[in-house]
Amino acid sequence: MEPLDNKMSCKIKWTEKNQRSRKVVKRSNCRTTYKYPSIKANRMLQAESLLELNAFILHDIDPNITSYREQPAKIYFRQNGVTKTHYPDLLATTSNGHILKEIKSNREANDPDVLLRTKILQAYLPAQGYQYELLTESEIMSEPRLSNAKFIIKHARIKIPRNKKNWLINNLLKFDTLFWEELKNNKHFGTQIICRLILEGVLEIDMNSIWNENTKLKFSNQ
């Protein structure tokens, strides 16, 4: 059956919650795939490449992204009168709406077919309430942001009870300046708690600067 009728230029077929539009990790794979225990998604995600895995990490630590999931849908669209099928890599939700994302290496991102598909979907999808983005290798692998994100994820897998979190915030407000070296060595805070507060969007650092003992932190609402 034709997925698009004569009046439709684009159609999204969503997967069930926690399901994927196609299987990523399987025994017959001839290339390396990855499983990633996402904090924000609260489940194991499957990545088709190291590039996708790193994109998951960046989405996990981005306070502007409230939720995300991999392989969320199948998109049917028309290109030069022919019905095409596309499997976006991610669906990210922010306070400003929903974004379907495709992850590509720099070489793939410059492929004429990929560029044309991106242009078509960026024109079609807003009418259905979704934006469409091409997320490239250069953006994902940008340093020192990626290394900073990996450090946060490595140490932020603890949960802080609400009453303790409020106590921590009240005590952080007593500091004139929040320096990483001082906070990580403070018996009330330490690496794990500070990284968790960054993950939850309470504190922030300049993700595009090298993280060292002189790194300054601030409250995200400042």
C-alpha positions as CSV (number, residue, x, y, z in Angstrom):
1,M,0.0,0.0,0.0
2,E,1.3,3.5,-0.9
3,P,2.3,5.2,2.4
4,L,1.5,8.7,0.9
5,D,-1.7,9.6,-0.7
6,N,-1.9,12.3,-3.4
7,K,-2.5,15.1,-0.9
8,M,0.5,14.2,1.3
9,S,4.1,15.2,0.8
10,C,5.4,13.8,4.1
11,K,4.3,11.3,6.7
12,I,5.8,10.2,10.1
13,K,5.3,6.6,11.3
14,W,6.3,6.5,15.0
15,T,7.6,3.5,16.9
16,E,6.1,2.4,20.2
17,K,7.7,3.9,23.4
18,N,11.2,2.4,24.0
19,Q,11.1,0.7,20.6
20,R,13.3,1.4,17.6
21,S,12.3,1.9,14.0
22,R,15.1,-0.7,13.1
23,K,17.3,-3.0,15.1
24,V,20.8,-1.5,15.6
25,V,22.7,-4.0,17.8
26,K,22.5,-7.6,16.4
27,R,24.8,-10.6,16.1
28,S,25.1,-10.4,12.4
29,N,26.5,-6.8,12.4
30,C,29.8,-6.6,10.4
31,R,30.6,-3.2,12.0
32,T,31.0,-2.2,15.6
33,T,27.8,-1.0,17.4
34,Y,27.4,0.3,20.9
35,K,25.1,0.2,23.9
36,Y,24.9,3.3,26.1
37,P,23.2,3.5,29.5
38,S,21.5,6.9,29.1
39,I,20.8,8.9,32.3
40,K,18.2,11.1,30.6
41,A,16.4,8.4,28.8
42,N,16.7,6.1,31.8
43,R,17.4,3.0,29.6
44,M,20.0,1.4,27.4
45,L,20.3,3.1,24.0
46,Q,21.8,1.5,20.9
47,A,24.2,3.4,18.7
48,E,25.2,2.4,15.1
49,S,28.6,4.2,15.4
50,L,31.0,5.9,17.8
51,L,29.7,9.2,16.4
52,E,26.1,8.3,17.5
53,L,27.4,7.2,20.9
54,N,29.1,10.6,21.4
55,A,26.0,12.4,20.3
56,F,24.0,10.5,23.0
57,I,26.5,11.7,25.6
58,L,26.1,15.3,24.4
59,H,22.3,15.0,24.5
60,D,22.5,13.6,28.0
61,I,24.4,16.6,29.4
62,D,22.5,19.3,27.5
63,P,20.2,21.0,30.0
64,N,18.1,22.4,27.1
65,I,17.1,18.9,26.0
66,T,14.4,17.5,28.3
67,S,14.3,14.0,26.6
68,Y,15.6,12.2,23.6
69,R,15.4,8.7,22.0
70,E,17.1,6.9,19.2
71,Q,15.6,5.5,16.0
72,P,12.2,7.1,16.8
73,A,10.3,6.9,13.5
74,K,10.2,6.1,9.8
75,I,9.5,9.1,7.6
76,Y,7.9,8.8,4.1
77,F,8.5,11.8,1.9
78,R,8.3,12.7,-1.8
79,Q,11.4,13.6,-3.8
80,N,10.9,14.4,-7.5
81,G,7.6,12.5,-7.5
82,V,9.1,9.4,-5.9
83,T,8.2,8.2,-2.4
84,K,11.3,7.8,-0.3
85,T,11.9,6.3,3.2
86,H,14.1,7.8,5.9
87,Y,15.0,6.7,9.4
88,P,16.1,9.7,11.5
89,D,18.6,8.9,14.2
90,L,17.2,10.9,17.1
91,L,14.1,12.7,18.4
92,A,15.1,15.4,20.9
93,T,12.5,17.4,22.9
94,T,13.3,20.9,24.2
95,S,11.2,23.6,25.8
96,N,10.9,25.1,22.3
97,G,9.6,21.9,20.6
98,H,10.7,18.7,19.0
99,I,13.6,18.1,16.7
100,L,14.3,15.1,14.5
101,K,18.0,14.6,13.9
102,E,20.2,12.8,11.5
103,I,23.8,12.1,12.4
104,K,26.4,12.0,9.7
105,S,30.2,12.1,9.2
106,N,31.6,15.1,7.5
107,R,31.9,13.2,4.3
108,E,28.4,11.9,4.4
109,A,27.0,15.3,5.4
110,N,28.2,16.7,2.1
111,D,26.7,14.0,0.0
112,P,24.3,15.6,-2.5
113,D,21.5,13.1,-1.7
114,V,21.8,13.8,2.0
115,L,21.8,17.6,1.4
116,L,18.7,17.3,-0.8
117,R,16.9,15.1,1.7
118,T,17.7,17.5,4.5
119,K,16.4,20.5,2.5
120,I,13.2,18.6,1.7
121,L,12.5,17.5,5.3
122,Q,13.3,20.9,6.7
123,A,10.6,22.3,4.4
124,Y,8.0,19.5,5.1
125,L,8.3,18.7,8.8
126,P,7.5,22.0,10.5
127,A,3.9,21.7,9.2
128,Q,3.7,18.6,11.4
129,G,5.2,20.3,14.4
130,Y,8.8,19.0,14.0
131,Q,12.1,20.6,13.1
132,Y,14.8,18.6,11.3
133,E,18.6,18.9,11.8
134,L,21.7,17.4,10.3
135,L,24.1,16.8,13.1
136,T,27.6,16.6,11.7
137,E,30.9,15.0,12.9
138,S,32.5,18.4,13.3
139,E,29.8,19.5,15.7
140,I,29.8,16.2,17.7
141,M,33.6,15.8,18.0
142,S,34.3,19.4,18.9
143,E,36.8,19.7,21.7
144,P,37.1,20.3,24.5
145,R,33.3,20.1,24.7
146,L,33.1,16.4,24.1
147,S,35.8,15.6,26.6
148,N,34.1,17.8,29.2
149,A,30.8,16.0,28.5
150,K,32.4,12.6,28.9
151,F,33.9,13.6,32.2
152,I,30.5,14.8,33.5
153,I,28.7,11.6,32.4
154,K,31.4,9.4,34.0
155,H,31.0,11.0,37.4
156,A,27.3,12.1,37.4
157,R,25.6,8.7,37.8
158,I,24.7,9.3,41.4
159,K,21.2,10.5,42.5
160,I,20.9,13.4,44.9
161,P,17.7,13.4,47.2
162,R,15.7,16.6,46.9
163,N,16.3,17.7,50.5
164,K,20.0,17.2,50.2
165,K,20.0,19.0,46.8
166,N,18.4,22.0,48.4
167,W,20.9,22.0,51.2
168,L,23.8,21.8,48.7
169,I,22.5,24.7,46.7
170,N,22.0,26.9,49.8
171,N,25.6,26.2,50.8
172,L,27.0,26.9,47.3
173,L,25.3,30.3,47.4
174,K,27.7,31.2,50.3
175,F,30.7,31.0,48.0
176,D,31.8,34.3,46.4
177,T,33.3,32.4,43.4
178,L,32.8,28.7,42.5
179,F,36.2,27.2,41.5
180,W,36.4,23.6,40.5
181,E,39.5,22.8,42.5
182,E,37.9,24.1,45.7
183,L,34.6,22.3,45.2
184,K,35.9,18.9,44.2
185,N,38.1,18.9,47.4
186,N,35.3,20.1,49.7
187,K,33.9,17.2,51.9
188,H,30.3,18.4,51.3
189,F,30.5,18.4,47.5
190,G,33.2,16.5,45.6
191,T,33.4,15.5,41.9
192,Q,30.3,13.3,41.7
193,I,27.9,15.8,43.3
194,I,29.2,18.8,41.3
195,C,29.0,16.8,38.1
196,R,25.5,15.7,38.9
197,L,24.5,19.3,39.6
198,I,25.9,20.3,36.2
199,L,24.0,17.4,34.5
200,E,20.8,18.5,36.1
201,G,21.3,22.1,35.0
202,V,21.8,23.6,38.4
203,L,25.4,24.6,37.7
204,E,27.2,25.2,34.5
205,I,30.7,25.6,33.1
206,D,32.0,26.9,29.8
207,M,31.9,23.6,27.9
208,N,34.1,25.0,25.1
209,S,37.0,25.7,27.5
210,I,39.5,23.2,28.9
211,W,38.4,22.0,32.3
212,N,41.1,22.4,34.9
213,E,41.6,23.4,38.6
214,N,40.9,27.1,37.7
215,T,37.6,26.4,36.0
216,K,34.8,28.6,37.3
217,L,31.3,27.3,37.7
218,K,28.1,29.4,38.1
219,F,24.5,28.8,38.7
220,S,22.7,28.3,35.4
221,N,20.1,31.0,36.0
222,Q,22.8,33.7,36.5
